Amino acid sequence: MNKMINRLLMTLLGLSFSMMVLSQENFVSGYIIKINGDTLKGFVDYRNWAKNPTQIRFKEGSSSEIMKYKPTQISAFGALDEIYKSAIVKVDSSNTKERISISPAFEFRTDTVFLQTLFQGSKSLYYYKDRYDQMNFYIFNNSQYELLEFKKYIRRDKDQHEFQGMNMRFVGQLRLYFQDCPGVETMLKDLAYDNKSLQKVYQYYYDKTQTRTHMSRTNEKIRTEFGVVGGAGLIHLKFTSGATSQTFDYLTKATFKNNLSLAGGLFMNVVIPRNNGKWSIYNELYFSSDISSGQYTNFNNAECYQKHEMNIGAYYVKINNMVRFKYPVSKWFCFVNAGISNGLALKVINTDHQEDRFYTQNTITDVKALDDTENLEQGLLFGFGVINHKISMEIRYEGGTGMSAYPLLSSNAQRFSLLVGYKF
């Protein structure tokens, strides 16, 4: 059984690696617009970008050479109804991942970037997420891209207590931009600087003025997937002790078999928007039977020994929470999971069939292997596998804390499982 699990593990690892190497392309129908205004149709390597791309890959035909283009080399490109335009823009650089500004003043830098079109018409809106994960929105005003200026910063009162401050200059900019539609004014009060809020303002404007527009990016929502998962695997139990006495020798020196473990349950996978749904939070309500059998003999001679035959484990209900990353390959996905497990023992198995032989006397007793057990088990999870349509297959490792409640006796429960899932 061990050899079978190892072979499956190596097979899936090799398959996942191969698929990830081969899956670095996702060409869809699209186009580029050259600097001179010519449109070239073909295929764009589309990645459902969470951050605006710094360059794109394009080819005219399925077997044509792949060309790379930066914002300085083309004026626009489009794919799957998303339109990106090259632009020289200003970006506030006063906040970074390492530093939050303590001043409301802006510190502008100039970048040449691909702006994503959110609305295109008489009033346009563009979006750029920079390398510091900051959202930047732009209007097209007076024949140039104008940054809607917004900034979060740290302000301090006279007692040096810190509070979050916001420079909301963009509200005034929008008030001037939409001055031909007075009704917009009511929507600018307490307006948030985010995609959803700004798009509501634009949608209101176009509904009231009844002018035509093109909306190229919709707000992707969190998507939830449900299904069932089940399978079998091996559990290996090992005890270690920090006690100086030989109290726990019958456990620490015992030989535990790699017993078969059955498991199954329900899953809920919460898919995070953008990036082609690569990232998600994968959760399970999981039931497992984790019983290990072990033997130990304290042998003096053929007429004097103590023999232990133990069964230790439990039937668990578990909550598994993992972060999942998956990568598409045509109709297939390979994925990696990592997270934590919390299990509650519904039924504990804790027996020690003990045989004591002292010459002519032979005593057999059934006692507890552990006088004190822990009903809550926590563990770390790691898995990888493949998905095809609604079916998934995964090899998963779980390292749990086991059942020992003794401070000087740790029980390491390791599980390797082969799981099959079905998405409703």
C-alpha angles and dihedrals in degrees: 000000000000091000091050092052092047092050092049090047093052092043094053092043091053092044093049092049092048092048092050091050091050095042100066091109133069107170117184133171111285146124145232129217114217125222090259091056099256116140118223117194123207139097130323123202094237119199104173085241120219087190121038110265119251090208138003136215118230138176130182096218137017091260098032126116115277113241127196121218132191125197090263091059103051135028099221146343136195139200134166093358092307116122124199124188128198112238143165104229141165120244130189109245100179092102124057136164089267100040137041114200121242093203131076089217119107124237105203128200127182122240135176105222147154107259116202115227114234097168127009120189140074085330114035134192128197134187135213128175109197132210090272091057091250117148116231125186126196136194124202104239131161091357094304141087109260121197115232097228118227131149139178116209142162117259128187130210125219090278091053093249110153125234135169114258128191131206102211099185091137091073091064091046091054091046089060093040093056098036090123088066108051092185090072088070091077091056095054095068109104090355114174121225097238141104098259097048096046093047089055089057092051093045089051090051094051093045091052097042093039092219124146122259141169118226109197103177126045124195107264112218131214108272123211125206126194132194150125130273132191144154147121139266148154129284123203121191125197130176125205126183136201092195117118092213127074092246095122100034091114088062104034093046096039122113110233120197123230094250127197114258125198122205142167145145147131129307137203117195116194108202116209114223124256128016088080089288092293095146125058143152108243118200132180139192095209136186122197140171108217109178123157127192123206142173135208132172124194095205124192098156140322091283099040122050145113119227127195126196108183139186113193129172144071148241104253138197108204141189109213119192120185142164111233128203117188133179126206125235109177103292092347133081130196116203145186125209130196130171149096138296131211116190133186118203111235093181126012123213109201115153136145118191099202126193119191117189121185108171107285094002119085119180125185120192136169112219139153116284088212121029090202124034136183116233095195118070125187126193149167120247132206127170145155135190148126137278127208114183104304098345125086134181123197140179108210135188122201125185110194137184093237128210107298115120094184116108091217096045121067123188116205112200114191122187132188113189138182107212133186121199134194123200116213 
